Amino acid sequence: MKGSAKFITVLLATAALTGWVACSSSTTETDTPVTQDVPVTQDVPVTGDVPVADVPRTDVPVTTDVPVATDVIADVKADVPVVCVPNCTTPTARTCGTDGCSGSCGTCTDAAQVCDELLGKCVAKCDWTTYSAALTWGPVGAIATLQTPADAAVVKATCFDYTGDGLGDNGLKGLAGQVNGPLTDAVSGGSIAILFELAKVTDFTNTASFQLNGLLGKSTATPAATTGDFYVQDTSYVQDICMPMIYFTGASITAGALAAGPSQFQLSIPIQTDLVIDATLIQAKVKANITAGATANGFAATDGVLSGVLTKAQLDTALAKLQASCDAAPAASKPSFCSYLKVAASAESLLFDLHQNGDGTFAAKTKDLPGDAASVCLTYTLATAKVVGFEPAATP
């Protein structure tokens, strides 16, 4: 995955798709823990010469390579269909762009307009060359640590609540053991540089309303650092409308507590040069406690949380596109991810901890309410940072 991947690409692809890959590189399908909650069929390998039908479920080998909390797993009735609910009318009306179910809410018929995917509205095109030449940035914080919490108690106390029970949700917690190592390496090694910009903010204790922007950057230091000066990659912006790819309107700081959202993003995930998959992160929310801030040198924060929801329809479509690419590739030159897709499809069901109610709300997955969405929770800290301009073009 290239460094030019858009901001949220890092969060989704690393936490979900790359999580599957990491899982497959250290284990096989037979290493996935099997608990009493999961029916055992003849597809589950059993060691020894004893026929599968004669072996009680407690005799199935259990490993710890892929820790999965038992509360993540629930039986799903085969006769209960999982239906994707288009989000054109929930929670607010969208007139263009993705509907969250691999469809569209409409297109812009005026040639002078383009769809703002975040708002789902047609807006006027802009002159990116003129706009970018005059662009300046507000105070910035750079992600210094990035993890997905695995402990159920931490998830409940830290992550955002999507089911209305007052407890945080995180469908990724079962993959934390595979995701967090690569995340740490990527952030500390400089291959991931995520910047939060507080547009036009000068008061880091109390500011009623502003725009929080998410940008993909690159440290100017050698070796790369998680603080100091950064370039911004121009792919952080939708250039047709001169807006960040990721932004939250109406963000606030109250007694040093940063809060933003909910919002939603159209995700473009470059898997390889000629393969990009699309998905939508809905009901995204951000919070953190600002510990230091200066207009010139940026801001630092602790206790950061970024959460959102990915629907089953979105991830199924992504996997189908990857499989189609693998099927079309010559046998001798198939992409490396092709060998991981079977494991990815198997692991996918573990992510779906939520059921879409059809009105923009969610319930916890149960036998009668099949899981068709995954909550994604990432915790982070921010270090002070300063944007010094756009990343220079690579030298030929």
N, C-alpha and C positions, 0 to 999 in steps of 0.2 A: 504494500500500500504506500503510495507516494506521499511526501511531505506536503504536497499541494492540496491534499484532501481537505474538504471544507470542515469548519469547526466541529459541528456535531457529528461528522463522520467519525472522528476519533472516539467520541463517546459511545456511539452505537456500534461501529464496526469492531472496536477493540473489546467492548464489554459484551457484545453478543456474538457476532460472526467470528472474531478472533478468539473469543472464549471457547467456541466450539472447536476451532482448530487446535488450540492449546490442549483442550481435553483429549482430542484424538491423537495428538502426538505423544502423550504420556500413558495412554491406556487404550484398550479396545472395547468393543461393545460388551464383551464378557466381563469387563472390569467394573461396569456400572453397578453400584450397589443395588441389591434387590431386597426390599423390605416386605414385611407381612402385608403391607397395603397394596402390593403390586401382584396381580395374578401371574403365576408362573406357567408358561406354555412350553411346548416342545421346542420352541425357538431358543430357549435359554439353555446354553451348554451346561451339562452336569458332568463333573469329573467321575472317573471310574466306569465300571461296566454295568452299573445298576440302571435299568430303564427309567426314563424320565417320569413316567406315570407312577412308578412305585416310590418315588422320592418325595417326602413331605417338604413343604416350602421352607421349613427351618433348616433343611440340609443343603440348600443352595448356597454355594460359596459366596461370601460377602467380603468385598475388599474395601479399602478406605481411599482409593485413588481419586474418586470423585465424590466428596461428601455431599449428601443430599439430605436435608432435613425432612423428617417424615411428614411435617405439616405442609411441605410443598407438594407432596404427592397425594392425589385423590383419584379414586376410580371415577370414570366417566361413562355414563350410560351410552351405549352405541346407538341407541335409537333417538338420542337427543341431538338434533342438528345444531351446528355452530354457524350462526349467521352474522355476517359483517353488517354493521349498521352505518350507512353513509352519514357523514357529519356536515352535510351542506346546510342543514337547518338546526343542528345542535352543536354546541350550546348557542351559537349566534349564526345568522344567515351568511352564507358564502355564495358568491355569484360566479366564481371562477376557481380554477385550480383543483387540486386533488380532493376527493371526497372521503379519503381514508380507507377506501375499499377497492383500490386499483381502478377507480373510475374518476369522473370529472364532475365538478359542480357547474361547469360552463367554461366558455372561452371569451376572450375579448375581441369584439368585432371591429372596433376602431383601431386602425393601423397605427395611430399615434399613442395607443395605450398598450400596456402589458400587465399581466396578472401579478399582483403581490401575493405570493403563495402564503405568507404568514397571515395576512388579513383575509385572503380569499376575495379580494376586490381588484377591479381594473383601475390602474393608476397611469398617469402620464409617463412616457419614456423620458429619459434625461440624457444629457451629454456627459458621459462618464469621463472623457478626457479632460474636459474643463473642470468638472466637479473634483476629480481626484487630484488635480494639480493644486487646488486650493484647500484640500482637506487637512484639518488639524484634529488632534485627538484629545479627549479629556483624560482625567486620571485613570491609570490602568493598574490592575493587579494580575500577576502571572501565576498560573496554577503551579504550586510547588510540590504538592502531593495529591494523588488521585486514587481512590480505592472504591470497591463496592463492599458494603458490610455483609458479613456472613452470619454473625451471631444473632439469633432470633430476638434476644432482648435488646440488643443495640438497634436492630432494624425497627422494632416497635417504638423505641424511644426517640429515634433520630430521623428516620425517613418520613416522607410525606404520606398522609393517609388518603387512600383512594376509595376505601370501602365505607367510610363513615362510621367506623367503630372506635375512632380515636387513637388507633395504633398505626404506626408506619408500615409500609409495604415495600417489598423488594423481591421481585421474581428472579433476580440474578443471584441471590445469596447462595444457591446450590452450586454455582460455578465460580464462586469467589476464589477458591483455591487455585483455579486455573487462570483466572483473569488478573488477579492483583499483582502477581509477579511481573508479567509483561507490562502492566500499566506503570509500575514503579520504575522499571528499566527504561521505558519510553520517555517518561517525564524527566528522570534524573539524567538520562543520556542526551536529552535535547531533541529527540525525534518527534516529540509532542511538545508544542508550546501554545497553550491556550490562554488567551488574554480576556479579562473582563474589563470593559470600559464603562465608566460612569460619566456619561456625556454631560458636560457643562456643570458638573458638581464641584462646589467649593467648600461645602460644609459636610464633613464626614461623620457628624454626630446626628444631625437632623436635617433632612431634605425631603420635602413632601412628595414631589413627583418629578421623575426624570426618566430618560431612556437608558436602559442597561443593554450594552452590545456585547456579543460574543464574537471574538476574532481569533483567527489562527495566525500565529506569529513565528518568528525565528530569532533566537538569541544572537546578538552580534558578537558575543564572546567566543573565544576558542581556548579550551573546549566550551561547549554550550553551558549556560548557567540558567537557573530558574529565577533569577532576579537581575536587575540592571536594565540595560538598553535592549530593545527588541525592534525588529522590522515587522511590519504587517504584510501578510500575503494578500494580493489583490483578489484572490478567489474567496476571501472572506465576505465579499460584497456581491449583491445582485446588480451587475453593472447597468442593466437596462433601466433600473429605477433608482440607482445611486443610494441603495440602502444595504445595511449589513444583512448577511444571510440569516443571522440569528439576532433577534432583538426582543426586548421586553419593554413595552410602554407602561407608564404608570408605576415604575419601580419606586421604592421609597427607602429611606434610612430613618429609623426611629431609635433614639438613644444608642446609636451605633450598630443597630441590627438592620442588616440589608435584607430586603424582601422583594421578590418580583414574580410575576405570573398570576394565573396560568396563561400559557401561550402555546402555540404549536408550530412545528417546523416541517418544511418539506426537506427530506434528507436525500442527498445525492452521494452515493457511496462508490467511489472508484475502486473496483477490485483489481483490475488491470487496465492497460492502456485503452483497449477497445470494449471494456465491459463496465458499465455503471448500473447499479441497481438503485431503485428509489423506494423510499419509505417515509412515513410521517410519524413524528413524535408528537403526541397530543398531550394536552394538560400539563405542559412542562412548568416546573416551579423551581425557584432558586432562593436560598437563604444563606446567611453567613453573619459572623460578628466581626465588624471592622475594628482592628486593633491599632492601626496607624494610618495616617493619610496626609498627603500634601499635594497641592495642585501640580507642582513641578516634578515630583519624584514618584507619584503613584500611591497606591494604598496596599495594606496587608490585611488579611482576614483569617480567622480560624472558624472551626465548627461549620464549614460550608457543606451544603447539601444541594445537589441538582437531581431532580426526579422528573419522570415523565412516563408515558404509557405507549407501548407498541402493540398494535393489534395482530392477531393471528393471521388475518388476511394479508397484512403487509409482509410479515415474515415468510408466509407460504409463497407469496408472489416472488420474493427475493430468492428463496431457495429454488423455485421453479426456473427462474431466469438463469441461475448458476448451473442448474442441471442441464438446461437446454444448451448452454455454452459448452459444457463438457461433452454432451452427446454429439455436437457438431464438430468437435475438434478431432483431428486424426489421432489414432490410437497411440502413435509414437510421440505426440507432442501435446498431450492433454495438460491443462493447467494443474499446478500442484494441489489446488484446493479440491479438485474433483474426487480425490481419494477420501476426503473428509466429509463429503456431503451426507453419506449414510448415517454417520455418527451425529452430524448436525441435525438431521431430521429426527433422530431418536432423542437427542438432548432438548430439542425445541419444546417438547411437551412439558418439560420440567419448568420452563420459564413462565408458563401461563397460569398465574395465580389469581387472575381477575376474570369476572364475567361481565360483559357489556349489557347494561339494562335497556339500552335503546334510547335513553333520554339524556345521554351525556354523563351518566353516573355509572358506578361499578359496584358489584357485589363480590364477595370472596367466592372463589371456585368451590363448588360442592358436587355431589353426585348428580343433583338435579339441575345445577347451574354450571354447565361445562365451561372450562377455561378457554377464553378466546382473546385474551389480552394479557400482556406482561408488564408489570410495574418495573421500572428501571430506577435504581437509587445509587447515586455516586456521591461519596463524601470527598471533600477537598479542602486544602488550605491555599491561601494566596500570598505571594511575596510582592514587595514593591517593585514596580516596573515602569519604564518610560518608553513610549513609542517614538522612534527617531525618523520614521518614514516608511515607505513601501519597500519591500524586499527588492534589491536590484536584480535586473535580468541576468541570467546566467551567462557567463562568457563562453562564446562558441569554442 
